[in-house]
Amino acid sequence: MAIIDIRLMRYINLLDRVSKVKTRKCFDYNNMIVFAVPPRLVSQAIGNNASNIRFMQEQLGKRIRIVKEAEGLQDLEKFLREIIAPVGFRSIELQDDCVLITAGSSNKAALIGRNKRRLEELALIVKDVFGKDLKIL
């Protein structure tokens, strides 16, 4: 398990206080905080009319996204699509210890980001959740 920095621990504690949903998965991606929560708790984490998300966004000054926690490699594609939406990709495949994402030219640029920032953030998420390296083709 990767070391979670203090800032992400504060975000996790805020989610717990606001929605009473406990999670250990919190990521920084594309200037947004992404919480991965158990599938049965997603609506509780979001709150009525997204009230929990709005409150946390006001408190943190960042966008918040709540996604279903991946329960194994079978959830890899769905999990990554939820995190990177609205940017998409053509396909995803596993090769040894590597996740290969095939994207079109404009989507590839969006997935990599300026100075490879988004690529590094997404690679960290894939490594933390699935224990695999990431390549974007």
C-alpha positions in Angstrom: 0.0 0.0 0.0 1.3 3.4 -0.9 2.0 6.0 1.6 -0.9 8.5 1.8 0.2 12.1 2.4 -1.3 14.3 5.2 -3.4 16.3 2.7 -5.2 13.2 1.4 -5.7 11.9 4.9 -7.5 15.2 5.7 -9.7 14.7 2.6 -10.6 11.2 3.7 -11.5 12.5 7.2 -13.7 15.2 5.7 -15.6 12.6 3.6 -16.1 10.5 6.7 -17.3 13.5 8.8 -19.7 14.8 6.0 -21.1 11.6 4.7 -20.3 8.9 7.3 -18.6 6.8 4.6 -15.2 5.4 5.3 -12.7 4.8 2.6 -8.9 4.5 2.3 -8.7 5.4 -1.4 -8.4 9.1 -2.2 -6.5 10.5 -5.2 -5.5 13.8 -6.7 -6.2 13.8 -10.4 -6.5 16.7 -12.8 -7.0 19.3 -10.1 -9.8 17.2 -8.6 -10.1 15.0 -5.5 -11.3 11.5 -6.4 -12.7 9.2 -3.6 -13.1 5.5 -4.4 -15.8 4.1 -2.1 -17.5 0.7 -1.9 -20.3 0.5 -4.6 -23.1 0.2 -2.0 -22.0 3.5 -0.4 -21.6 5.7 -3.5 -25.1 7.4 -3.1 -24.5 8.0 0.6 -21.1 9.6 -0.1 -22.6 11.9 -2.8 -25.6 12.9 -0.5 -29.1 14.1 -1.4 -28.9 16.3 -4.5 -25.1 16.0 -4.3 -25.1 18.0 -1.1 -22.0 16.3 0.3 -20.0 16.9 -2.8 -21.0 20.6 -2.9 -20.1 21.1 0.7 -16.7 19.4 0.3 -16.0 21.4 -2.9 -16.7 24.7 -1.0 -14.5 23.6 2.0 -11.6 22.5 -0.2 -11.9 24.8 -3.2 -11.5 21.8 -5.5 -13.8 19.6 -7.6 -14.8 16.3 -6.0 -15.6 13.1 -7.8 -16.9 9.9 -6.1 -16.4 6.7 -7.9 -17.0 3.0 -7.2 -14.1 1.2 -5.7 -12.5 -1.4 -7.9 -12.9 -4.9 -6.6 -10.2 -6.4 -8.8 -8.7 -6.3 -12.3 -12.1 -7.1 -13.8 -13.1 -3.5 -12.8 -10.0 -1.9 -14.2 -11.6 -0.4 -17.4 -14.7 0.8 -15.7 -12.8 2.4 -12.8 -10.4 4.3 -15.1 -13.2 5.5 -17.3 -15.0 7.0 -14.3 -11.9 8.8 -13.1 -10.8 10.3 -16.4 -14.3 11.2 -17.7 -15.1 13.1 -19.9 -11.9 12.1 -21.7 -12.2 8.7 -23.1 -9.9 6.0 -24.6 -10.4 3.3 -27.3 -9.2 0.2 -25.4 -7.3 -1.0 -22.4 -5.3 -4.2 -22.0 -3.1 -5.9 -19.5 0.4 -7.1 -20.5 2.4 -8.7 -17.7 2.7 -5.9 -15.0 1.6 -3.1 -17.3 -1.7 -1.5 -18.2 -1.8 -0.3 -21.8 -4.3 2.4 -22.7 -4.9 3.0 -26.4 -6.3 6.5 -27.0 -6.8 8.7 -30.1 -4.4 11.6 -30.7 -6.5 14.3 -29.0 -7.5 12.0 -26.1 -3.9 10.9 -25.7 -2.8 14.5 -25.3 -5.6 15.1 -22.7 -4.6 11.9 -20.8 -0.9 12.9 -20.7 -1.5 16.5 -19.8 0.9 19.4 -19.7 4.4 18.3 -18.5 3.0 14.8 -18.2 1.2 15.7 -15.0 -2.0 13.8 -15.6 0.0 10.8 -16.8 2.0 10.7 -13.6 -1.2 11.1 -11.5 -3.0 8.4 -13.3 0.0 6.1 -13.2 0.1 6.6 -9.4 -3.6 5.7 -9.1 -3.1 2.5 -11.3 0.0 1.5 -9.2 -1.8 2.1 -5.9 -5.1 0.4 -6.7 -3.9 -2.4 -9.1 -0.2 -2.7 -8.5 0.6 -2.2 -12.2 2.5 0.3 -14.3 0.7 2.4 -16.9 1.5 3.2 -20.5 -0.6 5.3 -22.9 -0.4 4.6 -26.6 
